[in-house]
Amino acid sequence: MDGSQKSINDVILSRGSYRIALILNFILLAVVPLIIFGIIIATLSTSEMENDAAASSLTLARTLSAEIDASLAHAETVLRQAATVTGNRYYQSQSQLEEFLNALIKADSPLNSIYILDKTGAIICAAPESEHLKGFSMHGQPFFQNTRGSGKVFWASPFIDLKLMRMILPACLFFDYELTKATLV
């Protein structure tokens, strides 16, 4: 061997390359496993957080559903109460019936208004009092057609009342040849 050529052992054992070999070994043996471990932990914790979020959303949905069911059941009870009073003629005059219906709406009721319709679909009583609605026919409305003779409360499709700027959920109950229509707000 001549002096210009270095042996492989000399290159490997030289100071700079030995330091580089140690650094590379340290990176491979210490840092790479830490990176892999971090990726695994991040993946597992993300999955766990997604499961927690899904469980929280499901609990919230069930709670809201129970609240809505309770509110609708309360509205149906009030509607049936109005039907009982109206159907059994527990009032002496039209003004007494209107007072009762107004009091029913003002009490702890989810109802915004109640309309009593005759068998042809014309409004014969409105609460709150509204003279311009009396005689107005709702015969062609789907709630009137779907409720006739069923004895069940019919929940019509909700809509936005442009005057009140609120969502309205109509509920209707056919009784004693008359129809009670209540809008639930």
C-alpha positions in Angstrom: 0.0 0.0 0.0 1.2 3.4 -0.8 0.8 6.5 1.3 -1.8 8.1 -1.0 -4.2 5.4 -0.5 -5.9 5.1 2.9 -7.2 1.8 4.0 -10.9 1.3 4.7 -10.2 0.9 8.4 -8.5 4.3 8.4 -11.5 6.0 6.8 -14.0 4.3 9.1 -11.9 5.0 12.2 -11.1 8.6 11.4 -12.5 11.0 13.8 -15.1 12.8 11.7 -16.6 9.7 10.2 -16.8 8.0 13.6 -18.8 10.9 15.0 -21.1 10.8 12.1 -21.6 7.0 12.6 -22.5 7.6 16.2 -25.0 10.4 15.4 -26.6 8.2 12.8 -26.8 5.3 15.2 -28.3 7.5 17.9 -30.9 8.9 15.4 -31.8 5.4 14.3 -31.9 3.9 17.7 -33.4 6.7 19.8 -35.2 9.3 17.7 -37.0 7.1 15.1 -38.7 4.9 17.8 -39.8 8.1 19.5 -41.3 9.5 16.3 -43.1 6.1 15.6 -44.3 6.0 19.2 -45.6 9.6 18.9 -47.5 8.8 15.7 -49.1 5.8 17.3 -50.2 7.8 20.4 -51.6 10.6 18.2 -53.6 8.1 16.2 -55.0 6.4 19.2 -55.9 9.6 21.0 -57.5 11.1 17.9 -59.7 7.9 17.6 -60.6 8.2 21.3 -61.5 11.9 21.0 -63.7 11.1 18.0 -65.5 8.4 20.0 -66.0 10.8 22.9 -67.4 13.5 20.6 -69.7 10.9 19.0 -70.9 9.8 22.4 -71.5 13.4 23.5 -73.4 14.2 20.4 -75.6 11.1 20.8 -76.4 12.1 24.5 -77.3 15.6 23.3 -79.5 14.3 20.6 -81.3 12.0 23.0 -81.8 14.8 25.5 -83.2 17.1 22.8 -85.5 14.4 21.5 -86.9 13.8 25.0 -87.5 17.6 25.5 -89.2 17.8 22.1 -91.4 14.8 22.9 -92.4 16.3 26.2 -93.2 19.6 24.6 -95.3 18.0 21.9 -97.1 15.8 24.4 -97.9 18.9 26.5 -99.3 20.6 23.4 -101.4 17.6 22.6 -102.8 17.6 26.1 -103.7 21.3 25.9 -105.3 20.6 22.4 -107.3 17.7 23.8 -108.4 19.9 26.7 -109.7 22.5 24.3 -111.5 19.9 22.3 -113.1 18.4 25.5 -114.4 21.8 26.6 -115.6 22.8 23.1 -117.0 19.4 22.3 -119.0 19.1 25.5 -120.2 22.7 25.4 -118.9 23.6 28.8 -119.4 27.3 27.9 -122.5 29.5 27.9 -121.6 31.8 25.0 -119.1 32.3 22.3 -117.3 35.0 24.4 -116.9 32.5 27.3 -115.3 30.0 24.9 -113.0 32.7 23.5 -112.0 33.7 27.1 -111.3 30.1 27.9 -109.2 29.6 24.8 -107.3 32.8 25.5 -106.6 31.8 29.1 -105.5 28.4 27.8 -103.0 30.0 25.5 -101.7 32.5 28.1 -101.3 29.8 30.7 -98.3 27.4 30.6 -99.2 26.4 27.1 -96.9 25.9 24.1 -99.8 27.0 21.8 -99.7 30.3 20.1 -103.2 30.2 18.8 -106.3 28.0 18.6 -108.9 28.0 15.9 -112.2 26.1 16.1 -113.5 25.1 12.7 -116.9 23.8 11.8 -117.4 20.7 9.8 -117.0 22.6 6.5 -113.6 24.0 7.6 -114.7 27.6 8.3 -113.2 29.3 11.4 -116.0 29.8 14.0 -113.8 30.8 16.9 -110.2 32.1 17.1 -107.9 32.7 20.1 -106.4 35.1 20.4 -109.5 37.0 19.2 -109.3 37.9 15.5 -112.5 39.0 13.9 -111.0 39.0 10.4 -110.3 35.2 10.6 -113.9 34.3 11.5 -115.6 32.6 8.5 -112.2 32.0 6.8 -112.3 28.6 5.2 -109.4 26.1 5.8 -111.3 23.3 4.0 -108.5 22.9 1.4 -105.7 22.7 3.9 -104.0 19.3 4.3 -104.4 19.3 8.1 -108.2 19.6 7.7 -108.3 16.8 5.1 -106.0 14.5 7.0 -107.6 15.0 10.5 -111.2 14.4 9.6 -112.6 11.5 11.6 -109.3 10.2 12.8 -109.6 11.2 16.5 -105.8 11.6 16.5 -103.7 14.7 16.6 -102.3 15.5 13.2 -99.0 17.3 13.1 -98.7 19.3 9.9 -95.5 20.4 8.3 -93.8 23.3 10.1 -93.6 26.7 8.4 -92.2 30.1 9.1 -94.8 32.8 10.0 -93.6 35.9 8.3 -95.5 38.2 10.6 -94.1 36.6 13.8 -90.8 35.6 12.2 -91.0 32.3 14.1 -91.4 28.6 13.1 -95.0 27.4 13.5 -95.9 23.7 13.9 -99.6 23.2 13.3 -101.4 20.5 15.3 -105.0 19.6 14.5 -107.6 17.4 16.2 -111.0 16.5 14.8 -113.8 16.1 17.3 -117.6 16.2 17.5 -117.9 17.3 13.8 -115.7 20.3 14.5 -112.0 20.7 14.1 -109.7 22.3 16.6 -106.6 23.6 14.9 -103.8 24.9 17.1 -100.5 26.3 16.1 -97.6 25.3 18.3 -94.8 27.8 18.8 
